Amino acid sequence: MTDPNLSWLFWAYGVGWVLIFGYLFWLSRREQSLRSRLARLRELLEKKPERKP
């Protein structure tokens, strides 16, 4: 005979891990997007001619 609370514990941990991995995936995608935008900004700044005062 199994304790019904053990199945709840299993599902709670499972959902918790899914949420953690989902958040980490979202963070990695966000970081990748920010790095891409930063690289484009650097390219624009390098191409921009310098002003002389």
Z-matrix of the N, CA and C atoms (Angstrom, degrees):
N
C 1 1.445
C 2 1.537 1 109.03
N 3 1.335 2 115.88 1 129.71
C 4 1.464 3 119.50 2 -179.28
C 5 1.523 4 110.02 3 -101.92
N 6 1.287 5 113.63 4 150.76
C 7 1.458 6 120.29 5 178.41
C 8 1.529 7 109.22 6 -79.09
N 9 1.339 8 119.66 7 126.07
C 10 1.463 9 120.78 8 -178.63
C 11 1.527 10 112.52 9 -63.26
N 12 1.314 11 116.89 10 -23.17
C 13 1.460 12 119.27 11 178.74
C 14 1.529 13 111.74 12 -68.88
N 15 1.328 14 116.10 13 -25.20
C 16 1.462 15 118.65 14 178.76
C 17 1.524 16 111.25 15 -67.19
N 18 1.313 17 117.54 16 -35.72
C 19 1.458 18 119.03 17 178.00
C 20 1.525 19 110.25 18 -67.81
N 21 1.329 20 117.34 19 -38.03
C 22 1.469 21 120.04 20 176.08
C 23 1.518 22 110.55 21 -63.64
N 24 1.312 23 116.14 22 -41.13
C 25 1.463 24 120.62 23 178.42
C 26 1.521 25 110.82 24 -62.41
N 27 1.316 26 116.88 25 -43.80
C 28 1.467 27 121.59 26 178.03
C 29 1.524 28 110.57 27 -59.45
N 30 1.323 29 117.12 28 -48.47
C 31 1.465 30 120.71 29 -178.52
C 32 1.526 31 111.90 30 -67.46
N 33 1.298 32 117.00 31 -36.98
C 34 1.470 33 120.38 32 178.45
C 35 1.527 34 110.36 33 -63.77
N 36 1.320 35 117.63 34 -45.54
C 37 1.459 36 120.73 35 177.09
C 38 1.527 37 110.74 36 -64.49
N 39 1.318 38 116.66 37 -40.43
C 40 1.464 39 120.38 38 179.16
C 41 1.520 40 111.92 39 -61.52
N 42 1.329 41 115.89 40 -46.81
C 43 1.466 42 119.89 41 178.52
C 44 1.527 43 109.95 42 -64.03
N 45 1.310 44 116.54 43 -40.41
C 46 1.469 45 120.40 44 178.34
C 47 1.518 46 111.79 45 -58.96
N 48 1.331 47 117.06 46 -46.63
C 49 1.469 48 120.31 47 179.79
C 50 1.523 49 111.60 48 -65.93
N 51 1.320 50 116.91 49 -38.10
C 52 1.471 51 119.92 50 177.74
C 53 1.522 52 109.62 51 -62.63
N 54 1.316 53 117.45 52 -42.96
C 55 1.457 54 120.90 53 177.89
C 56 1.525 55 112.13 54 -63.64
N 57 1.315 56 116.49 55 -41.63
C 58 1.473 57 119.98 56 178.76
C 59 1.521 58 110.42 57 -63.25
N 60 1.322 59 118.01 58 -47.27
C 61 1.462 60 120.13 59 -179.49
C 62 1.524 61 111.43 60 -66.96
N 63 1.330 62 117.13 61 -36.16
C 64 1.458 63 119.79 62 176.15
C 65 1.517 64 111.45 63 -63.02
N 66 1.323 65 116.66 64 -42.54
C 67 1.462 66 120.95 65 178.28
C 68 1.523 67 110.86 66 -64.57
N 69 1.322 68 117.56 67 -42.88
C 70 1.462 69 120.47 68 178.12
C 71 1.526 70 111.36 69 -63.79
N 72 1.315 71 117.07 70 -38.23
C 73 1.464 72 120.39 71 176.82
C 74 1.522 73 110.28 72 -64.15
N 75 1.336 74 116.73 73 -44.36
C 76 1.463 75 121.07 74 178.86
C 77 1.528 76 110.26 75 -61.78
N 78 1.341 77 116.92 76 -42.23
C 79 1.454 78 120.26 77 178.56
C 80 1.523 79 111.87 78 -62.56
N 81 1.319 80 117.57 79 -41.60
C 82 1.461 81 120.06 80 -179.37
C 83 1.518 82 111.04 81 -66.48
N 84 1.330 83 117.15 82 -38.14
C 85 1.472 84 120.27 83 176.87
C 86 1.524 85 110.76 84 -65.60
N 87 1.311 86 116.42 85 -40.98
C 88 1.467 87 121.10 86 179.03
C 89 1.535 88 110.50 87 -64.34
N 90 1.325 89 116.60 88 -42.98
C 91 1.460 90 120.23 89 178.40
C 92 1.528 91 110.60 90 -62.52
N 93 1.317 92 116.75 91 -42.33
C 94 1.460 93 121.26 92 178.88
C 95 1.532 94 110.26 93 -61.33
N 96 1.311 95 116.84 94 -41.89
C 97 1.454 96 121.21 95 178.58
C 98 1.527 97 111.00 96 -64.04
N 99 1.317 98 116.74 97 -44.60
C 100 1.457 99 120.41 98 179.85
C 101 1.524 100 111.77 99 -65.35
N 102 1.326 101 117.03 100 -39.18
C 103 1.469 102 119.64 101 177.34
C 104 1.521 103 111.14 102 -63.38
N 105 1.310 104 116.45 103 -39.57
C 106 1.461 105 120.99 104 178.38
C 107 1.523 106 110.65 105 -64.16
N 108 1.317 107 116.90 106 -45.33
C 109 1.470 108 120.51 107 178.84
C 110 1.521 109 111.28 108 -64.03
N 111 1.325 110 116.90 109 -38.49
C 112 1.460 111 120.95 110 178.42
C 113 1.525 112 111.18 111 -65.38
N 114 1.317 113 116.96 112 -39.93
C 115 1.468 114 120.73 113 177.99
C 116 1.527 115 110.41 114 -63.84
N 117 1.342 116 117.58 115 -41.71
C 118 1.475 117 120.38 116 177.29
C 119 1.520 118 111.22 117 -63.95
N 120 1.318 119 117.24 118 -39.66
C 121 1.453 120 121.03 119 178.62
C 122 1.526 121 110.80 120 -64.20
N 123 1.328 122 116.57 121 -42.09
C 124 1.468 123 120.22 122 177.43
C 125 1.526 124 111.14 123 -61.79
N 126 1.331 125 116.60 124 -41.40
C 127 1.463 126 119.99 125 177.66
C 128 1.526 127 110.87 126 -61.37
N 129 1.327 128 116.96 127 -43.58
C 130 1.461 129 120.44 128 179.07
C 131 1.523 130 111.63 129 -63.11
N 132 1.321 131 116.81 130 -39.80
C 133 1.456 132 120.10 131 179.97
C 134 1.525 133 111.84 132 -69.50
N 135 1.314 134 117.68 133 -33.30
C 136 1.463 135 120.84 134 177.76
C 137 1.523 136 111.39 135 -70.42
N 138 1.320 137 117.49 136 -34.49
C 139 1.460 138 121.56 137 -177.94
C 140 1.529 139 111.77 138 -79.19
N 141 1.324 140 116.88 139 -23.54
C 142 1.454 141 121.17 140 -176.44
C 143 1.522 142 109.91 141 -69.04
N 144 1.332 143 118.37 142 127.43
C 145 1.470 144 119.28 143 178.26
C 146 1.526 145 110.77 144 -70.17
N 147 1.309 146 115.25 145 144.75
C 148 1.453 147 120.20 146 -179.74
C 149 1.522 148 110.34 147 -76.63
N 150 1.321 149 115.11 148 142.44
C 151 1.462 150 120.78 149 176.39
C 152 1.500 151 110.01 150 -88.33
N 153 1.307 152 115.72 151 142.47
C 154 1.459 153 120.24 152 174.19
C 155 1.515 154 108.09 153 -102.81
N 156 1.343 155 116.83 154 131.47
C 157 1.470 156 119.47 155 -177.96
C 158 1.509 157 113.09 156 -69.27
